Amino acid sequence: MRTICLVLFVVIPLISGGCSFLAPRTQRLFIRVSEPDARVYLNGNLIGQGSLSHQVNRGDKVEITVQREGFYPITRTVERSLSVPGRLDAVGGYLIFVPLLGLASPGAYQLDTNEIDIRLIEAPKKAPPSGE
């Protein structure tokens, strides 16, 4: 009985501790844009035009901005949440401290969605100045 308790409460949490460190650090984000020549920015950095996919750090909140002349710019934010390995580390950390270390790695998190659809809205055209 003592051996079973030792295995359940000490050995297993130590072995599984920090399993978020084994999860991928990045996640693919798919961005679909209504205008193929619109510029796509990720956290302020230009990453391309039109619909595309990009690897992002799982531990970071992501801000996507899409711009095209003649259209209103659109910004979307994708938050992060605990991933399955992160949840396991949190539960394991309740029993023994070691798994809590996994919560410090990007693998403990995931983006709330991995697909973003952005439809740009055309801005009204400015009237030409009158010659009066």
C-alpha positions as CSV (number, residue, x, y, z in Angstrom):
1,M,0.0,0.0,0.0
2,R,2.8,2.3,0.8
3,T,4.4,1.7,-2.6
4,I,1.2,2.5,-4.4
5,C,0.8,5.8,-2.5
6,L,4.4,6.7,-3.3
7,V,3.9,6.0,-7.0
8,L,0.6,7.9,-7.1
9,F,1.5,11.0,-5.2
10,V,5.2,11.4,-5.8
11,V,6.6,9.5,-8.8
12,I,3.8,10.2,-11.3
13,P,3.6,14.0,-10.6
14,L,7.4,14.2,-10.9
15,I,7.5,12.4,-14.2
16,S,4.6,14.3,-15.7
17,G,5.7,17.6,-14.1
18,G,6.0,20.5,-16.5
19,C,4.6,18.6,-19.5
20,S,3.9,22.0,-21.1
21,F,7.6,22.2,-21.8
22,L,7.1,19.3,-24.3
23,A,4.2,21.0,-26.1
24,P,5.0,23.1,-29.3
25,R,6.0,26.7,-28.6
26,T,4.2,28.0,-31.7
27,Q,0.7,27.6,-33.2
28,R,-0.4,28.2,-36.8
29,L,-2.9,31.1,-37.3
30,F,-5.0,31.2,-40.4
31,I,-6.1,34.7,-41.6
32,R,-8.7,35.0,-44.3
33,V,-9.1,38.5,-45.8
34,S,-11.9,39.6,-48.2
35,E,-9.5,41.7,-50.2
36,P,-6.5,39.8,-51.8
37,D,-4.3,42.9,-51.9
38,A,-4.9,44.1,-48.3
39,R,-1.8,44.4,-46.1
40,V,-1.9,42.1,-43.0
41,Y,0.0,43.2,-39.9
42,L,0.7,40.9,-36.9
43,N,1.4,42.8,-33.7
44,G,2.4,45.9,-35.8
45,N,4.7,44.0,-38.2
46,L,3.7,43.5,-41.9
47,I,3.5,39.7,-42.6
48,G,2.0,39.7,-46.0
49,Q,-1.0,40.5,-48.2
50,G,-4.4,38.8,-48.5
51,S,-5.3,35.5,-46.9
52,L,-2.3,33.7,-45.3
53,S,-1.2,31.6,-42.4
54,H,1.6,32.4,-39.9
55,Q,3.3,30.7,-37.0
56,V,2.8,32.6,-33.7
57,N,4.0,32.1,-30.2
58,R,1.3,30.2,-28.2
59,G,2.1,32.2,-25.1
60,D,1.3,35.6,-26.6
61,K,-1.8,37.6,-27.2
62,V,-2.0,38.4,-31.0
63,E,-3.2,41.5,-32.6
64,I,-4.0,41.4,-36.4
65,T,-4.6,44.6,-38.4
66,V,-5.7,44.5,-42.0
67,Q,-5.4,47.7,-44.2
68,R,-6.2,48.6,-47.8
69,E,-6.5,52.0,-49.4
70,G,-10.2,53.0,-49.8
71,F,-11.3,50.7,-46.9
72,Y,-11.5,51.1,-43.2
73,P,-8.7,49.4,-41.3
74,I,-9.8,46.4,-39.2
75,T,-8.1,45.1,-36.0
76,R,-8.8,41.8,-34.3
77,T,-7.3,40.5,-31.1
78,V,-6.9,36.9,-30.3
79,E,-6.5,36.1,-26.6
80,R,-4.7,33.1,-25.1
81,S,-6.0,30.5,-22.6
82,L,-4.6,27.5,-20.8
83,S,-4.0,24.5,-23.1
84,V,-4.6,20.9,-22.1
85,P,-0.9,20.4,-21.0
86,G,-1.2,23.7,-19.1
87,R,-4.3,22.4,-17.3
88,L,-2.5,19.2,-16.4
89,D,0.4,21.2,-15.0
90,A,-2.0,23.3,-12.9
91,V,-3.7,20.2,-11.5
92,G,-0.4,18.4,-10.9
93,G,0.9,21.5,-9.3
94,Y,-1.8,21.2,-6.7
95,L,-0.4,17.9,-5.6
96,I,3.3,18.7,-5.9
97,F,5.1,21.9,-6.9
98,V,7.2,20.7,-9.9
99,P,4.4,20.7,-12.5
100,L,3.7,24.4,-11.9
101,L,7.0,25.1,-13.6
102,G,5.4,24.1,-16.9
103,L,3.0,27.1,-16.7
104,A,6.0,29.3,-17.4
105,S,6.4,27.8,-20.9
106,P,4.5,28.9,-24.0
107,G,3.2,25.4,-24.4
108,A,1.0,25.9,-21.4
109,Y,-1.2,28.2,-23.5
110,Q,-3.0,28.2,-26.8
111,L,-4.7,30.9,-28.9
112,D,-8.5,31.0,-28.3
113,T,-9.0,30.5,-32.1
114,N,-6.6,29.5,-34.9
115,E,-8.7,31.0,-37.7
116,I,-9.7,34.6,-38.3
117,D,-12.0,35.9,-41.0
118,I,-11.8,39.6,-41.8
119,R,-14.1,41.4,-44.2
120,L,-13.0,44.9,-45.0
121,I,-15.6,47.6,-45.3
122,E,-15.3,50.1,-48.1
123,A,-14.9,53.7,-46.9
124,P,-17.0,56.4,-48.6
125,K,-15.3,58.2,-51.4
126,K,-14.4,61.8,-50.7
127,A,-16.2,64.3,-52.9
128,P,-13.9,66.2,-55.2
129,P,-13.3,69.8,-54.0
130,S,-15.7,72.3,-55.7
131,G,-14.1,75.0,-57.9
132,E,-15.9,77.8,-56.2
